[in-house]
């Protein structure tokens, strides 16, 4: 049986995830399939699978971030939801800007 999700909870979750240190943003993926589709809109970067029992969070990580720390922070930011399991997927890494490279804040 499919689980019902409140659109507000999903939108608030996405907003929280945009503020997680080390997360440059959420991504729908190359084909846009990593999204929750709602009437008249979609939430990229969140995907409900297994009839809503599992929530996938698809993020773009910042260059200097640590993947384990990003995963832990994302899991902490996801509120108690109806999901039995939350999967964090790092789909991409944001390349440092030219200013970051010049300043020595990042190495390529």
NORURPE-V102599 format. One record per residue. N is the residue number from 1. NEAR is the number of other ideal C-beta (glycine too) atoms within 10 Angstrom. Layout:
BEGIN
N/NEAR  N/NEAR
END
This chain:
BEGIN
1/6  2/9  3/14  4/7  5/18  6/10  7/12  8/8  9/13  10/17  11/15  12/12  13/22  14/16  15/12  16/15  17/21  18/13  19/9  20/22  21/10  22/20  23/24  24/18  25/15  26/23  27/18  28/18  29/15  30/9  31/7  32/11  33/11  34/20  35/20  36/22  37/12  38/12  39/6  40/5  41/10  42/13  43/19  44/17  45/25  46/22  47/20  48/20  49/12  50/13  51/9  52/17  53/14  54/15  55/23  56/18  57/25  58/23  59/26  60/15  61/23  62/18  63/17  64/13  65/19  66/11  67/12  68/8  69/13  70/20  71/18  72/14  73/20  74/22  75/13  76/10  77/17  78/18  79/9  80/6  81/16  82/13  83/19  84/11  85/10  86/14  87/14  88/20  89/16  90/18  91/15  92/15  93/15  94/15  95/13  96/17  97/12  98/8  99/9  100/16  101/14  102/10  103/10  104/7  105/12  106/15  107/9  108/7
END
